[in-house]
Amino acid sequence: MFDPARFTPKTGSVLGALVALAGTGGTGSAHDITDAIFTERVGSCADYVAENTATATDVQQQQRYAASTVITTDGTTCTISSNAVPNHAFNTTGQFAHPFSPQEQSYTLPADPRATETPTALSLQTDNAIFLNGVKLDLMAAGCFGVGNGFIGCNDMATPYRYDPMGPGGEFGTDEHNAHTQPDGTYHYHGNPMALFEQATPTAASPVIGFAADGFPIFGSYINDNGTIRPATSSYRLKTGTRPDGPGGTYDGTFVDDWEYVAGSGDLDQCNGMIQDGVYGYVVTASYPHVLGCFTGTPDASFNKPPPNEG
């Protein structure tokens, strides 16, 4: 059950009155999570049952929205439903190609996720995760060098030189939360949401801020390294030298292909995860792959996208 002590307001008091919800079906209590900083580190989605609300402003458009996220569980699975409105102001610095629009989205994930023998690769056909504020994570871009205008239409995952929206060469119009909109107006993150967990000077390891499509939790960036609180480091490294074809130039992180996994070079595994306090989860990192490098478990079919997706 969701406990209001598990998050704190970023500025002022945002909790308001707690309203008990009537009915059954694993629904918790109603909370205002506007600008909330989460603190809980329990690894199962079943522990986050709640009905959360927030207000968010599209700064450039000067439009205010009401956010709604409902998390329920039947004990075996969890369902996270939302209108895709974040719990924070957005689009202060973005250059969105499409206007923001609230959505109706719902995702189901296992409450007790299990690792598979072989990780599942990320793809354009599957959303990656859903954060506790009801906004999804969609890491992969449908843009590749030499395909169309470079921003859309590259739907074959075998195509080389796929742009990383978080890379130095991408011009994806993301805002201060590393997010932008898809053609239908869906707001989604491409990396660190720059919200939900303490970004600057945390005094403890980062909390769970969402869940991947396979059910494993996503933690914020900071880990407790034998009493030292520090950012976790990815085990992906930039390749050395220059690209042999395509765009040419030095490997600088503009493309996903610029990176390679080097086991043991950082804190995290190939999927950008690690075990903390007995719980496996993915960790937000400052460099590629940003949140997930692959799925350690099996992504639920509810995260499948209707093709084609060009966000």
CORKA-V704945 format. One record per residue. N is the residue number from 1. PSI is psi in whole degrees, 0 to 359 (NA if undefined). Layout:
((N;PSI) (N;PSI))
This chain:
((1;139) (2;133) (3;125) (4;342) (5;350) (6;353) (7;156) (8;150) (9;144) (10;320) (11;127) (12;197) (13;116) (14;357) (15;317) (16;197) (17;140) (18;128) (19;119) (20;135) (21;140) (22;160) (23;185) (24;203) (25;20) (26;24) (27;137) (28;226) (29;161) (30;136) (31;143) (32;115) (33;25) (34;122) (35;23) (36;145) (37;117) (38;158) (39;343) (40;144) (41;13) (42;140) (43;353) (44;137) (45;335) (46;343) (47;0) (48;21) (49;126) (50;166) (51;114) (52;142) (53;163) (54;169) (55;143) (56;143) (57;128) (58;103) (59;314) (60;325) (61;351) (62;45) (63;130) (64;141) (65;153) (66;124) (67;147) (68;127) (69;125) (70;126) (71;122) (72;165) (73;149) (74;10) (75;333) (76;319) (77;164) (78;150) (79;128) (80;113) (81;140) (82;171) (83;13) (84;18) (85;128) (86;173) (87;20) (88;160) (89;151) (90;170) (91;40) (92;319) (93;2) (94;161) (95;70) (96;132) (97;340) (98;141) (99;145) (100;143) (101;130) (102;154) (103;172) (104;111) (105;147) (106;133) (107;142) (108;139) (109;156) (110;140) (111;339) (112;76) (113;152) (114;141) (115;147) (116;163) (117;323) (118;128) (119;154) (120;128) (121;151) (122;153) (123;167) (124;347) (125;353) (126;128) (127;148) (128;322) (129;168) (130;128) (131;164) (132;346) (133;6) (134;9) (135;137) (136;161) (137;128) (138;89) (139;324) (140;138) (141;149) (142;31) (143;133) (144;153) (145;131) (146;1) (147;113) (148;227) (149;5) (150;354) (151;332) (152;165) (153;355) (154;81) (155;353) (156;115) (157;346) (158;351) (159;129) (160;166) (161;54) (162;131) (163;143) (164;115) (165;340) (166;358) (167;168) (168;338) (169;355) (170;143) (171;68) (172;5) (173;24) (174;154) (175;194) (176;352) (177;19) (178;41) (179;158) (180;192) (181;150) (182;173) (183;330) (184;4) (185;3) (186;122) (187;131) (188;149) (189;150) (190;0) (191;212) (192;122) (193;354) (194;41) (195;175) (196;333) (197;158) (198;124) (199;338) (200;293) (201;66) (202;151) (203;1) (204;166) (205;148) (206;153) (207;174) (208;131) (209;357) (210;187) (211;136) (212;168) (213;340) (214;1) (215;347) (216;145) (217;159) (218;123) (219;154) (220;184) (221;335) (222;136) (223;161) (224;106) (225;86) (226;46) (227;348) (228;124) (229;117) (230;162) (231;139) (232;151) (233;137) (234;156) (235;17) (236;138) (237;147) (238;138) (239;155) (240;154) (241;208) (242;156) (243;134) (244;345) (245;199) (246;235) (247;347) (248;194) (249;171) (250;144) (251;111) (252;4) (253;4) (254;324) (255;151) (256;324) (257;345) (258;346) (259;152) (260;146) (261;128) (262;101) (263;132) (264;358) (265;347) (266;196) (267;337) (268;160) (269;189) (270;328) (271;6) (272;36) (273;168) (274;168) (275;127) (276;125) (277;39) (278;3) (279;124) (280;138) (281;163) (282;158) (283;134) (284;130) (285;160) (286;342) (287;174) (288;138) (289;17) (290;312) (291;303) (292;141) (293;340) (294;178) (295;126) (296;330) (297;200) (298;119) (299;140) (300;147) (301;340) (302;345) (303;357) (304;140) (305;151) (306;124) (307;156) (308;158) (309;128) (310;22) (311;NA))
